[in-house]
Each structure stands twice: as C-alpha cells, then as structure tokens.
Amino acid sequence: NRRRQIVKLTLNSHFQRIANYYRISEYFPQTLTSRAFYNNVLGEYEEYMTSLFGFEKLLPMNTGIEACETAVKLARKWGYMVKGIPDNQAKVIFAENNFWGRSLAACSSSSDPDCYTNFGPFVPGFELVPYNNLPALEAQLKDPNVCAYMVEPIQGEAGVVIPDDGYLRGVRALCDKYNVLWIADEVQSGLGRTGKRTACDWEA
C-alpha cells in the first residue's frame, strides 16, 4: 500500500537526489539577491523550476518560514481582491500540530503550548482544525471569509504522521467546493522525500 511504498525508498535513490541537487546548485545560486540588483541566473532558475513542477509562476524564498508567510499573505490578498472577503476579515485555517517556524505568525497558528506560550498577542484571523479530519475541515470552510487552508501533507514535527488514504484528495475537493485556496506546506515532504516529486502527487 501507499505507506509501504513511502517507506521503501532506497538509499541509492536518496543519494541520487542529493547528487542531482548538488549538480543543480553548481549552476543556480541558493541565496536570493535583492530585487534592487540584477541577477543573471534568476530567470533561468525560474524557468527550470516551473517546468519541473508544471507551475505557471514561481516566487523563490530563502527559507521555509518565508515561503509559508508569503503564501498566507498571497492568500489573504486573493481573498480580498478575488473572493470578495470584506477588508481585514480574511481567515486562514491551519491543521492542528502543524509546524512551520518560530515567527509570530507561525506561533499564532500553533497548537503546541511550547510554541506559543508567552508570545501573545497573536496574529488575528488564524483558526485550527484537526489534521486528517475532512468533516471538521468542511465545517470550517463553509465560512465565506475563509481564504485558505494550510496543511503539511505529512506532518513531521512530532514524528511522521501520514493521513488516511483519500485525505489529500478530499482536501482538494473541499477547497474547490468552497472556493478556498489550498496551501500545501511541502518544506519537509517535497522534492522526492516521499518517493514522488511532492507528497501531494500521491493523490494527484
């Protein structure tokens, strides 16, 4: 089954991915420069990555927490400009037991007391839903002010927590049904770590 397939990754394939990464890093620098400066390889890198993943656009980041923060910002902006959410009313739903960093926004979305205790007040508009629970997620998504749901396809902070078969497919269907963006946090599960290019590809 799928869980066994994930576990059966061979060391050879893992080392091959590492070798490919270092070959790529010889051509593409791993640190972004300011937009104030011309970068002669940024366009080439973006073309390569969008082709690799089949995406229309790419917004490079230096760290995972920057990527998640930016995804939340983009989701809120989309909520106001496209979905028509009233100003300053946008909500983002997060799965419980998530982990995406130590910033105030990340702490605000955490269900772990070690992460958020003594760091308030917190970012408004963040709500939690149990991981791997589609009925609970649907109840939250019915709120017209919800602009996005952010979840790790496989949670990795407290061990490796894999959802039930069909969960990711169900998340996609519910987000489509209620016109909500799905932010798949693949900082830990992407780029072949589960045996496919992204963990979401298992139920694409």
Backbone bond lengths (Angstrom), bond angles and torsions (degrees), N, CA, C in turn:
res aa  C-N    CA-C-N  psi(-1)  N-CA   C-N-CA  omega(-1)  CA-C   N-CA-C  phi
1 N - - - 1.452 - - 1.521 110.29 -
2 R 1.315 115.81 -177.50 1.467 119.93 -173.04 1.513 112.40 -61.97
3 R 1.333 117.29 -39.93 1.457 119.46 -179.63 1.528 111.63 -62.65
4 R 1.329 116.18 -40.02 1.458 118.77 178.48 1.515 111.17 -67.11
5 Q 1.330 116.84 -36.89 1.460 119.73 178.06 1.524 110.64 -61.91
6 I 1.328 116.13 -40.74 1.456 119.80 179.99 1.524 110.31 -63.54
7 V 1.327 116.13 -42.51 1.462 120.58 -176.38 1.522 111.43 -69.54
8 K 1.320 117.21 -28.23 1.457 121.23 -172.40 1.527 114.79 -82.53
9 L 1.309 117.95 17.99 1.459 119.44 174.90 1.527 109.11 -60.94
10 T 1.291 117.53 132.05 1.461 120.37 -179.06 1.511 110.55 -88.41
11 L 1.342 114.72 154.67 1.466 119.07 177.21 1.521 110.52 -62.88
12 N 1.327 116.60 -33.66 1.460 118.98 -179.17 1.514 111.43 -60.63
13 S 1.342 116.65 -45.46 1.465 118.94 -179.11 1.517 110.39 -67.64
14 H 1.338 116.33 -35.38 1.461 119.72 178.08 1.525 110.42 -63.86
15 F 1.330 116.58 -46.67 1.463 119.54 179.86 1.525 111.30 -65.78
16 Q 1.334 116.70 -31.91 1.461 119.71 177.73 1.524 110.53 -65.53
17 R 1.347 116.55 -39.18 1.459 119.41 177.56 1.525 110.66 -64.54
18 I 1.328 116.44 -40.46 1.465 119.52 178.15 1.524 110.18 -62.04
19 A 1.324 116.66 -43.36 1.464 120.14 178.92 1.518 110.94 -61.87
20 N 1.342 117.04 -42.08 1.461 120.43 178.57 1.521 110.86 -63.19
21 Y 1.344 116.48 -39.65 1.458 120.30 178.92 1.517 110.81 -59.51
22 Y 1.321 116.82 -46.09 1.460 119.37 -178.46 1.520 111.91 -68.91
23 R 1.334 116.47 -31.74 1.459 118.01 175.07 1.521 110.51 -65.18
24 I 1.336 116.53 -41.66 1.463 120.30 178.10 1.522 110.68 -64.91
25 S 1.336 116.84 -40.97 1.463 120.25 -175.96 1.526 112.20 -65.98
26 E 1.345 117.12 -19.72 1.457 119.32 176.13 1.519 110.98 -68.16
27 Y 1.331 116.01 -28.12 1.456 120.78 -176.95 1.525 113.39 -99.88
28 F 1.325 116.62 -29.50 1.454 120.55 -176.06 1.522 109.82 -119.85
29 P 1.330 118.80 118.12 1.463 120.18 179.36 1.528 110.46 -63.05
30 Q 1.339 117.01 146.98 1.454 121.93 -174.99 1.520 113.47 -95.13
31 T 1.319 117.43 2.91 1.458 121.44 178.09 1.516 109.00 -119.72
32 L 1.326 116.77 132.88 1.457 121.25 -179.68 1.519 110.45 -79.82
33 T 1.306 115.22 146.79 1.458 120.32 172.28 1.519 109.13 -101.42
34 S 1.300 116.37 163.58 1.462 121.28 179.71 1.522 111.29 -61.91
35 R 1.329 115.59 151.46 1.468 119.90 175.00 1.525 111.88 -64.53
36 A 1.333 116.68 -14.15 1.455 120.18 179.51 1.524 111.87 -74.55
37 F 1.329 117.19 -11.32 1.457 121.11 -176.75 1.520 110.23 -117.69
38 Y 1.316 115.42 144.54 1.461 120.81 175.28 1.521 109.48 -74.08
39 N 1.329 116.10 135.38 1.456 122.03 178.33 1.522 108.13 -122.98
40 N 1.308 117.04 116.86 1.465 119.90 -172.15 1.526 114.19 -79.14
41 V 1.340 117.81 -5.57 1.473 119.36 -179.99 1.523 113.20 -116.91
42 L 1.334 117.79 -5.40 1.459 119.99 -177.00 1.525 111.46 -61.27
43 G 1.325 117.06 -45.83 1.461 120.35 -179.36 1.522 112.28 -62.65
44 E 1.323 115.89 -40.74 1.469 120.27 178.59 1.531 110.89 -64.30
45 Y 1.336 115.09 -41.86 1.467 120.13 177.78 1.524 110.74 -62.54
46 E 1.328 117.34 -45.87 1.461 120.87 -178.35 1.531 111.24 -64.00
47 E 1.331 116.36 -38.97 1.457 119.57 177.90 1.532 110.59 -63.59
48 Y 1.328 116.53 -42.61 1.458 120.68 179.81 1.529 111.34 -63.09
49 M 1.336 116.67 -47.29 1.457 120.24 -174.85 1.529 112.61 -70.56
50 T 1.318 117.51 -39.95 1.467 119.10 177.90 1.526 110.75 -65.56
51 S 1.320 116.72 -34.80 1.466 119.72 176.58 1.523 110.80 -69.62
52 L 1.324 116.49 -39.23 1.461 120.88 -178.95 1.525 111.36 -62.52
53 F 1.344 116.64 -43.01 1.457 120.74 -175.63 1.528 113.50 -96.72
54 G 1.316 117.63 -9.24 1.453 119.74 -178.17 1.513 113.20 74.61
55 F 1.341 117.03 28.29 1.459 121.78 180.00 1.529 110.78 -96.57
56 E 1.327 115.77 156.47 1.458 120.63 177.01 1.525 111.64 -81.68
57 K 1.332 116.27 -33.79 1.457 120.46 -176.03 1.519 110.33 -139.35
58 L 1.324 114.67 162.30 1.460 121.27 179.60 1.523 108.76 -142.95
59 L 1.322 116.41 136.51 1.460 121.59 174.59 1.528 107.52 -123.59
60 P 1.321 118.04 97.07 1.472 120.50 -175.55 1.530 112.26 -66.62
61 M 1.316 115.69 147.94 1.460 122.93 177.03 1.525 108.82 -135.16
62 N 1.327 116.20 155.47 1.458 120.54 177.53 1.525 112.32 -81.74
63 T 1.343 117.57 -29.46 1.462 120.58 -174.68 1.522 110.44 -137.27
64 G 1.332 114.47 162.62 1.459 119.71 178.64 1.507 112.77 -65.24
65 I 1.324 116.92 -38.60 1.462 118.69 -178.35 1.521 111.32 -67.67
66 E 1.338 116.82 -35.06 1.468 119.01 174.56 1.524 110.57 -63.02
67 A 1.329 116.25 -39.47 1.460 119.95 -179.77 1.522 110.98 -62.87
68 C 1.336 116.95 -45.06 1.462 120.36 -178.79 1.526 111.59 -68.92
69 E 1.330 117.18 -41.93 1.471 120.50 177.03 1.528 110.24 -59.01
70 T 1.318 116.31 -44.55 1.462 120.11 -178.68 1.523 111.19 -67.28
71 A 1.328 116.57 -37.06 1.461 119.60 177.32 1.529 110.83 -61.70
72 V 1.334 117.17 -40.54 1.464 120.83 178.00 1.523 110.27 -65.31
73 K 1.333 117.42 -42.39 1.464 120.65 178.34 1.527 111.01 -61.47
74 L 1.320 116.50 -45.58 1.460 120.17 179.80 1.528 111.11 -63.64
75 A 1.328 116.33 -39.12 1.464 120.02 179.75 1.524 111.02 -64.48
76 R 1.332 116.29 -43.39 1.466 119.01 178.00 1.525 110.96 -62.30
77 K 1.326 116.62 -44.11 1.470 119.88 -179.95 1.523 110.63 -62.06
78 W 1.340 116.24 -42.74 1.462 120.27 176.36 1.520 110.38 -60.82
79 G 1.322 116.72 -40.49 1.457 120.24 -179.79 1.511 112.53 -59.62
80 Y 1.326 116.49 -40.82 1.462 120.54 -179.84 1.529 112.00 -76.53
81 M 1.329 117.07 -43.55 1.461 120.76 -171.64 1.526 113.20 -85.12
82 V 1.333 117.68 -28.08 1.463 120.27 -174.85 1.534 111.66 -112.31
83 K 1.316 117.20 -50.25 1.467 119.87 -177.05 1.523 112.38 -77.90
84 G 1.331 116.86 -22.40 1.457 119.83 177.86 1.514 114.45 84.82
85 I 1.313 118.15 27.43 1.463 121.76 176.56 1.528 109.04 -68.63
86 P 1.327 119.51 136.52 1.470 120.98 178.71 1.535 111.40 -58.10
87 D 1.329 116.01 150.90 1.456 121.53 -177.33 1.526 111.98 -52.28
88 N 1.318 114.52 133.93 1.471 123.59 175.45 1.526 114.44 61.59
89 Q 1.342 116.70 22.91 1.466 120.68 179.38 1.529 113.04 -114.61
90 A 1.327 117.68 1.83 1.466 120.79 -175.93 1.526 111.16 -66.25
91 K 1.329 115.29 140.57 1.455 121.88 178.18 1.525 110.09 -120.58
92 V 1.324 115.13 143.83 1.461 121.41 173.76 1.526 107.39 -120.72
93 I 1.331 116.43 130.26 1.454 122.15 179.64 1.536 108.69 -97.03
94 F 1.325 115.86 137.86 1.464 121.53 178.03 1.527 108.99 -124.72
95 A 1.325 116.02 149.39 1.457 120.20 174.42 1.522 110.12 -75.59
96 E 1.311 116.12 141.36 1.466 120.02 175.13 1.530 109.87 -61.62
97 N 1.324 115.59 153.52 1.464 123.31 -178.99 1.520 113.00 65.25
98 N 1.324 115.50 23.86 1.464 119.69 175.69 1.523 109.92 -75.09
99 F 1.309 115.58 161.64 1.460 121.20 169.36 1.510 108.66 -151.35
100 W 1.329 115.21 122.42 1.464 118.93 175.81 1.524 112.72 -139.94
101 G 1.325 116.65 16.38 1.456 118.41 174.32 1.515 112.42 141.92
102 R 1.348 115.13 -168.47 1.463 121.99 -175.51 1.521 113.00 -121.97
103 S 1.314 117.96 13.21 1.461 119.71 177.49 1.528 109.83 -71.17
104 L 1.330 117.14 170.04 1.466 120.00 178.12 1.529 111.63 -61.38
105 A 1.333 116.38 -38.56 1.466 118.91 178.71 1.521 110.36 -65.25
106 A 1.325 117.38 -43.13 1.462 120.23 179.29 1.522 110.92 -64.43
107 C 1.333 116.72 -42.19 1.470 119.89 176.86 1.523 111.12 -62.46
108 S 1.323 116.53 -35.83 1.465 121.44 -178.52 1.518 112.25 -66.53
109 S 1.325 116.76 -24.60 1.464 120.61 -178.53 1.520 112.24 -98.78
110 S 1.326 117.40 2.60 1.458 120.83 -173.75 1.527 112.18 -86.67
111 S 1.337 115.17 149.94 1.465 121.05 171.91 1.527 110.92 -105.61
112 D 1.314 117.24 6.54 1.462 123.04 -178.39 1.526 110.09 -97.23
113 P 1.335 118.53 114.61 1.467 120.16 -179.04 1.528 113.44 -56.60
114 D 1.334 117.76 -31.27 1.461 119.85 178.12 1.522 111.79 -64.98
115 C 1.321 116.25 -23.05 1.459 120.68 -178.04 1.524 112.63 -87.66
116 Y 1.354 117.29 -34.17 1.462 118.38 -172.73 1.531 115.41 -111.79
117 T 1.325 119.47 -14.24 1.462 120.86 -176.01 1.524 111.65 -62.30
118 N 1.334 115.44 130.19 1.475 124.55 178.17 1.522 114.11 71.25
119 F 1.342 117.00 18.45 1.464 119.94 178.07 1.528 112.80 -115.96
120 G 1.331 118.20 6.38 1.463 120.41 179.75 1.519 111.70 -72.97
121 P 1.331 118.33 170.90 1.467 126.82 0.57 1.534 111.54 -72.25
122 F 1.311 115.24 158.81 1.451 120.11 -171.36 1.522 112.50 -106.37
123 V 1.328 114.51 166.99 1.466 121.41 179.17 1.523 108.89 -65.03
124 P 1.320 118.42 127.75 1.477 120.05 179.68 1.526 111.91 -75.66
125 G 1.315 115.01 163.16 1.460 120.11 174.15 1.515 114.59 83.73
126 F 1.347 117.69 11.49 1.457 121.34 177.21 1.530 109.09 -106.64
127 E 1.316 116.82 132.20 1.453 121.12 178.37 1.523 109.74 -133.81
128 L 1.332 115.83 155.73 1.458 121.98 -175.88 1.527 111.61 -111.83
129 V 1.321 115.14 151.08 1.454 122.37 176.56 1.524 106.97 -140.87
130 P 1.330 119.56 145.62 1.460 119.83 178.45 1.527 111.92 -59.26
131 Y 1.309 115.56 139.11 1.464 121.56 176.86 1.529 109.41 -69.02
132 N 1.329 116.06 144.57 1.466 121.66 174.68 1.529 111.83 65.24
133 N 1.337 116.50 34.33 1.460 121.10 -178.65 1.528 108.67 -135.62
134 L 1.319 116.40 92.19 1.462 120.67 -175.72 1.530 113.49 -66.78
135 P 1.346 120.50 -40.73 1.468 119.04 177.74 1.535 112.41 -60.03
136 A 1.338 116.71 -41.46 1.466 119.71 178.58 1.520 110.75 -65.11
137 L 1.324 116.72 -38.42 1.461 120.28 178.22 1.520 110.77 -64.56
138 E 1.313 117.13 -44.23 1.474 119.54 -179.28 1.525 110.99 -61.30
139 A 1.316 117.49 -38.77 1.464 120.15 178.86 1.526 111.28 -59.70
140 Q 1.330 116.53 -37.48 1.469 120.35 178.73 1.521 111.90 -74.10
141 L 1.326 116.88 -39.01 1.460 120.53 -175.71 1.527 112.51 -70.14
142 K 1.308 118.03 -15.56 1.468 120.17 178.00 1.524 111.93 -67.47
143 D 1.311 117.92 -18.67 1.465 122.06 176.36 1.528 108.43 -67.95
144 P 1.338 118.59 119.08 1.476 120.26 -176.27 1.517 113.86 -66.20
145 N 1.329 118.04 -12.30 1.465 120.08 179.30 1.528 113.17 -90.11
146 V 1.321 117.38 1.35 1.461 120.19 176.48 1.526 109.22 -79.05
147 C 1.327 115.64 125.60 1.466 119.32 -179.90 1.519 112.64 -103.90
148 A 1.364 117.89 -23.31 1.461 118.31 -175.42 1.527 111.50 -157.93
149 Y 1.329 114.00 155.68 1.465 122.31 170.69 1.520 107.39 -123.75
150 M 1.335 116.68 120.90 1.461 120.52 179.35 1.518 109.56 -108.79
151 V 1.333 116.28 127.89 1.463 121.01 -177.54 1.523 109.07 -151.21
152 E 1.327 115.54 144.82 1.460 121.17 170.50 1.527 107.73 -82.13
153 P 1.324 118.79 126.69 1.472 119.57 178.07 1.526 111.93 -56.01
154 I 1.318 116.79 -36.99 1.456 123.08 172.10 1.519 107.08 -128.90
155 Q 1.320 117.38 119.21 1.455 119.45 -179.25 1.528 109.61 -76.64
156 G 1.337 116.36 140.32 1.451 119.62 -173.26 1.507 116.25 -129.27
157 E 1.326 119.30 3.47 1.459 120.02 -176.07 1.529 111.99 -75.73
158 A 1.312 118.10 -41.59 1.464 122.03 -178.00 1.522 109.97 -115.94
159 G 1.313 115.98 60.03 1.454 121.13 -173.79 1.517 110.09 96.77
160 V 1.299 116.84 -161.26 1.467 122.03 178.14 1.525 107.32 -114.84
161 V 1.328 116.09 110.16 1.462 121.77 -175.42 1.528 108.33 -110.13
162 I 1.324 115.78 110.70 1.464 122.17 -176.73 1.524 108.69 -101.91
163 P 1.327 118.40 132.12 1.473 119.76 -178.58 1.521 111.84 -75.42
164 D 1.323 114.70 168.56 1.463 120.11 176.39 1.529 110.23 -63.00
165 D 1.317 115.58 153.44 1.456 120.19 173.02 1.530 109.04 -56.51
166 G 1.304 116.19 134.25 1.459 121.63 178.83 1.511 114.51 93.22
167 Y 1.343 117.58 -9.30 1.465 119.08 -177.22 1.522 111.58 -65.19
168 L 1.314 117.53 -48.74 1.466 120.05 -177.68 1.530 110.68 -64.44
169 R 1.314 116.06 -38.88 1.464 119.70 176.69 1.527 110.25 -63.88
170 G 1.329 115.79 -37.91 1.462 119.97 178.01 1.515 112.49 -67.78
171 V 1.324 116.84 -38.04 1.467 120.45 176.42 1.524 109.97 -59.97
172 R 1.329 115.78 -45.61 1.469 119.60 179.28 1.527 111.10 -59.73
173 A 1.312 116.80 -44.45 1.460 120.63 -178.21 1.528 111.44 -65.47
174 L 1.319 118.31 -41.56 1.463 121.34 -179.28 1.525 111.24 -68.69
175 C 1.317 116.98 -40.64 1.465 119.32 178.47 1.525 110.68 -64.13
176 D 1.323 116.93 -39.76 1.466 120.01 176.01 1.531 110.34 -63.72
177 K 1.319 116.74 -42.81 1.466 121.72 -176.47 1.528 111.52 -61.81
178 Y 1.325 117.10 -39.94 1.468 120.39 -174.74 1.538 112.85 -105.41
179 N 1.332 116.22 13.65 1.466 121.22 176.27 1.534 111.34 55.63
180 V 1.319 114.94 55.34 1.457 123.30 -178.79 1.523 108.61 -124.90
181 L 1.309 117.15 139.59 1.458 120.50 177.47 1.530 109.89 -76.26
182 W 1.321 115.78 141.57 1.463 121.34 174.64 1.520 108.46 -104.88
183 I 1.331 116.63 117.02 1.452 121.98 175.76 1.528 107.26 -99.40
184 A 1.314 117.31 107.64 1.463 121.97 178.63 1.522 108.29 -92.43
185 D 1.321 116.53 107.79 1.462 122.07 -179.80 1.529 108.27 -80.39
186 E 1.324 115.13 97.92 1.466 120.87 -177.40 1.529 111.80 -107.74
187 V 1.328 117.14 26.32 1.459 120.01 179.72 1.531 110.48 -58.45
188 Q 1.341 117.36 -37.69 1.460 120.50 -179.54 1.524 113.75 -98.72
189 S 1.319 117.81 -21.22 1.471 119.32 -172.88 1.524 113.78 -108.11
190 G 1.329 118.35 -6.99 1.449 120.84 -175.79 1.518 114.21 -85.27
191 L 1.328 114.93 -178.36 1.460 123.38 176.00 1.531 113.00 57.12
192 G 1.317 115.40 46.58 1.453 120.86 170.91 1.508 116.45 83.75
193 R 1.329 118.73 2.69 1.460 119.43 -175.24 1.530 113.24 -67.66
194 T 1.329 117.47 -20.86 1.471 120.19 179.12 1.521 112.02 -106.67
195 G 1.317 117.47 4.56 1.454 120.48 -178.88 1.511 114.32 102.95
196 K 1.324 117.35 -10.28 1.459 122.51 171.93 1.527 108.74 -127.06
197 R 1.300 115.85 168.64 1.463 118.86 -175.10 1.521 111.81 -56.79
198 T 1.337 116.04 -43.62 1.471 121.09 171.35 1.520 107.74 -131.72
199 A 1.324 116.69 156.65 1.464 120.14 178.10 1.528 111.04 -63.18
200 C 1.326 116.39 -32.31 1.473 119.84 179.37 1.525 111.63 -64.05
201 D 1.327 117.66 -22.95 1.450 120.31 -179.34 1.525 112.96 -64.73
202 W 1.345 116.82 -18.61 1.461 118.96 178.39 1.517 111.56 -63.69
203 E 1.347 116.99 -25.83 1.463 119.51 179.51 1.517 111.27 -128.08
204 A 1.313 115.71 31.72 1.462 120.18 -179.68 1.528 109.93 -70.55
